[in-house]
Amino acid sequence: MAEVKDWRPFVYGGVASITAEFGTFPIDTTKTRLQIQGQKIDQTFSQLRYRGMTDAFVKISREEGLRALYSGIWPAVLRQATYGTIKFGTYYTLKKLANERGLLINEDGSERVWSNIMCAAAAGAISSAIANPTDVLKVRMQVHGKGQHKSLLGCFGEIYRYEGIRGLWRGVGPTAQRAVVIASVELPVYDFCKLQLMNAFGDHVANHFISSFIASLGSAIASTPIDVIRTRLMNQRHVSMDMNGVVTAAATPKLYNGSLDCAVQTIRNEGLFALYKGFIPTWVRMGPWNIIFFITYEQLKKY
């Protein structure tokens, strides 16, 4: 019976992640569109089409239809089924192991911050690296909406044919870095807030709600610059499409040679604050996402 319980954090984490993804995905689509626009070295996305999250939401809905807001939802669900399951399951499993070895709890009964951060960082890096191909598919489909990429399999086939296996792991560096930052901030902050609010609210929904909201703000501030770099690298394609819809290998060289080059060119051409493009939808999404996730997760733990 103990072995079955050990798998529960993985299952609960996956189900809660998928539930949260469905509820907040349109916000994520507006974030992706905002992050890739205004690239002066890329004529395809040099124009500033959207003034902000609300404007992007309205224009995408009006010009492409409501379904475009959910372009990329299936790779996102697949991502959460792998990334969410592995991340949260690994995090709580590592915490359990740390506790058994006396590395988690201080003498006063509180949890050690550094131990929480190490568990969260390891869980984030491992899970994001494994799930990176689904992230690439999601970004590509979000950027093009109802246009060039019509299905998950079609997008996968195009990337594999023209960019190879490496194309599916494009941006894996900043993806892992972002996951480490988010996990290192989000999970320990949530656990810390939940513990501090236990006397006032108990282990109930109100506690989970407030702790989730606080965790999401810190996570958004810390991760948005890395997220902008990650999105731009993932959207950097090595294929082009002619007027007849025929896809061929792109003749233009890569725009960015890596994470550092992308950061430098973004700051040089668009200013420092360009690294915070999409911050509002990132935060707005993280708040409800974390609230839905943690409330779902905590309720599942009762069964």
QUIGI-V414302 format. One record per residue. N is the residue number from 1. RES is the residue in one small letter. SS is DSSP state (alpha for helix, beta for strand, coil for the rest). PSI is psi in radians with two decimals (none if undefined). Layout:
n-><N;N>
res-><RES;RES>
ss-><SS;SS>
psi-><PSI;PSI>
//
This chain:
n-><1;2;3;4;5;6;7;8;9;10;11;12;13;14;15;16;17;18;19;20;21;22;23;24;25;26;27;28;29;30;31;32;33;34;35;36;37;38;39;40;41;42;43;44;45;46;47;48;49;50;51;52;53;54;55;56;57;58;59;60;61;62;63;64;65;66;67;68;69;70;71;72;73;74;75;76;77;78;79;80;81;82;83;84;85;86;87;88;89;90;91;92;93;94;95;96;97;98;99;100;101;102;103;104;105;106;107;108;109;110;111;112;113;114;115;116;117;118;119;120;121;122;123;124;125;126;127;128;129;130;131;132;133;134;135;136;137;138;139;140;141;142;143;144;145;146;147;148;149;150;151;152;153;154;155;156;157;158;159;160;161;162;163;164;165;166;167;168;169;170;171;172;173;174;175;176;177;178;179;180;181;182;183;184;185;186;187;188;189;190;191;192;193;194;195;196;197;198;199;200;201;202;203;204;205;206;207;208;209;210;211;212;213;214;215;216;217;218;219;220;221;222;223;224;225;226;227;228;229;230;231;232;233;234;235;236;237;238;239;240;241;242;243;244;245;246;247;248;249;250;251;252;253;254;255;256;257;258;259;260;261;262;263;264;265;266;267;268;269;270;271;272;273;274;275;276;277;278;279;280;281;282;283;284;285;286;287;288;289;290;291;292;293;294;295;296;297;298;299;300;301;302;303>
res-><m;a;e;v;k;d;w;r;p;f;v;y;g;g;v;a;s;i;t;a;e;f;g;t;f;p;i;d;t;t;k;t;r;l;q;i;q;g;q;k;i;d;q;t;f;s;q;l;r;y;r;g;m;t;d;a;f;v;k;i;s;r;e;e;g;l;r;a;l;y;s;g;i;w;p;a;v;l;r;q;a;t;y;g;t;i;k;f;g;t;y;y;t;l;k;k;l;a;n;e;r;g;l;l;i;n;e;d;g;s;e;r;v;w;s;n;i;m;c;a;a;a;a;g;a;i;s;s;a;i;a;n;p;t;d;v;l;k;v;r;m;q;v;h;g;k;g;q;h;k;s;l;l;g;c;f;g;e;i;y;r;y;e;g;i;r;g;l;w;r;g;v;g;p;t;a;q;r;a;v;v;i;a;s;v;e;l;p;v;y;d;f;c;k;l;q;l;m;n;a;f;g;d;h;v;a;n;h;f;i;s;s;f;i;a;s;l;g;s;a;i;a;s;t;p;i;d;v;i;r;t;r;l;m;n;q;r;h;v;s;m;d;m;n;g;v;v;t;a;a;a;t;p;k;l;y;n;g;s;l;d;c;a;v;q;t;i;r;n;e;g;l;f;a;l;y;k;g;f;i;p;t;w;v;r;m;g;p;w;n;i;i;f;f;i;t;y;e;q;l;k;k;y>
ss-><coil;alpha;alpha;alpha;alpha;alpha;alpha;alpha;alpha;alpha;alpha;alpha;alpha;alpha;alpha;alpha;alpha;alpha;alpha;alpha;alpha;alpha;alpha;alpha;alpha;alpha;alpha;alpha;alpha;alpha;alpha;alpha;alpha;alpha;alpha;alpha;coil;coil;coil;coil;coil;coil;alpha;alpha;alpha;coil;coil;coil;coil;coil;coil;coil;alpha;alpha;alpha;alpha;alpha;alpha;alpha;alpha;alpha;alpha;alpha;alpha;coil;alpha;alpha;alpha;alpha;alpha;coil;coil;alpha;alpha;alpha;alpha;alpha;alpha;alpha;alpha;alpha;alpha;alpha;alpha;alpha;alpha;alpha;alpha;alpha;alpha;alpha;alpha;alpha;alpha;alpha;alpha;alpha;alpha;alpha;alpha;coil;coil;coil;coil;beta;coil;coil;coil;coil;coil;beta;coil;alpha;alpha;alpha;alpha;alpha;alpha;alpha;alpha;alpha;alpha;alpha;alpha;alpha;alpha;alpha;alpha;alpha;alpha;alpha;alpha;alpha;alpha;alpha;alpha;alpha;alpha;alpha;alpha;alpha;alpha;alpha;alpha;coil;coil;coil;coil;coil;coil;coil;alpha;alpha;alpha;alpha;alpha;alpha;alpha;alpha;alpha;alpha;alpha;alpha;alpha;alpha;alpha;alpha;alpha;coil;coil;coil;alpha;alpha;alpha;alpha;alpha;alpha;alpha;alpha;alpha;alpha;alpha;alpha;alpha;alpha;alpha;alpha;alpha;alpha;alpha;alpha;alpha;alpha;alpha;alpha;alpha;coil;alpha;alpha;alpha;alpha;coil;coil;coil;alpha;alpha;alpha;alpha;alpha;alpha;alpha;alpha;alpha;alpha;alpha;alpha;alpha;alpha;alpha;alpha;alpha;alpha;alpha;alpha;alpha;alpha;alpha;alpha;alpha;alpha;alpha;alpha;alpha;alpha;coil;coil;coil;coil;beta;beta;beta;coil;coil;coil;coil;coil;beta;beta;beta;coil;coil;coil;coil;coil;coil;coil;coil;coil;alpha;alpha;alpha;alpha;alpha;alpha;alpha;alpha;alpha;alpha;alpha;alpha;coil;alpha;alpha;alpha;alpha;alpha;coil;coil;alpha;alpha;alpha;alpha;alpha;alpha;alpha;alpha;alpha;alpha;alpha;alpha;alpha;alpha;alpha;alpha;alpha;alpha;alpha;alpha;alpha;alpha;coil;coil;coil>
psi-><-0.59;-0.63;-0.63;-0.75;-0.56;-0.44;-0.21;-0.71;-0.60;-0.83;-0.81;-0.70;-0.72;-0.82;-0.78;-0.66;-0.75;-0.72;-0.80;-0.63;-0.80;-0.66;-0.38;0.09;-0.71;-0.60;-0.67;-0.62;-0.75;-0.66;-0.80;-0.76;-0.69;-0.63;-0.52;-0.20;2.73;0.28;1.84;-0.41;-0.06;1.81;-0.47;-0.62;0.47;-0.44;2.44;1.57;-0.52;2.41;-0.27;-3.01;-0.83;-0.75;-0.72;-0.75;-0.80;-0.81;-0.73;-0.76;-0.74;-0.76;-0.53;-0.17;2.76;-0.53;-0.46;-0.48;-0.34;0.29;2.18;0.13;-0.62;-0.74;-0.49;-0.72;-0.74;-0.67;-0.81;-0.56;-0.46;-1.03;-0.89;-0.75;-0.84;-0.76;-0.98;-0.62;-0.75;-0.71;-0.92;-0.46;-0.75;-0.66;-0.68;-0.74;-0.71;-0.67;-0.70;-0.48;0.14;0.37;-0.15;-0.70;2.31;3.02;-0.50;0.03;-0.13;2.78;2.46;2.22;-0.79;-0.60;-0.74;-0.78;-0.74;-0.75;-0.77;-0.74;-0.77;-0.77;-0.72;-0.78;-0.80;-0.85;-0.69;-0.65;-0.71;-0.67;0.10;-0.72;-0.66;-0.53;-0.72;-0.80;-0.74;-0.85;-0.80;-0.77;-0.60;-0.75;-0.70;-0.06;-2.21;0.13;-1.88;-0.65;1.89;-0.30;2.82;-0.81;-0.65;-0.73;-0.77;-0.79;-0.70;-0.80;-0.80;-0.68;-0.75;-0.31;-0.17;-3.03;-0.62;-0.53;-0.54;-0.28;0.42;2.31;0.27;-0.53;-1.09;-0.45;-0.80;-0.70;-0.76;-0.75;-0.69;-0.78;-0.85;-0.84;-0.66;-0.50;-0.88;-0.97;-0.83;-0.69;-0.74;-0.85;-0.69;-0.85;-0.74;-0.73;-0.73;-0.54;0.04;-0.68;-0.62;-0.72;-0.26;-3.03;1.14;3.10;-0.68;-0.72;-0.81;-0.67;-0.91;-0.76;-0.69;-0.74;-0.77;-0.73;-0.63;-0.62;-0.85;-0.67;-0.73;-0.74;-0.74;-0.53;-0.29;-0.80;-0.73;-0.61;-0.68;-0.81;-0.79;-0.81;-0.74;-0.67;-0.70;-0.57;-0.08;1.79;2.71;0.50;2.77;2.89;2.26;-3.07;-0.41;0.06;0.24;2.19;2.31;2.92;2.41;2.49;-0.32;2.54;2.96;2.48;-0.68;2.43;-0.09;-3.03;-0.84;-0.76;-0.70;-0.75;-0.79;-0.82;-0.62;-0.80;-0.73;-0.73;-0.46;-0.11;2.83;-0.66;-0.16;-0.43;-0.18;0.38;2.34;0.23;-0.76;-0.92;-0.50;-0.84;-0.79;-0.65;-0.77;-0.64;-1.10;-0.65;-0.88;-0.67;-0.84;-0.78;-0.98;-0.61;-0.75;-0.78;-0.80;-0.62;-0.67;-0.58;-0.35;-0.27;none>
//
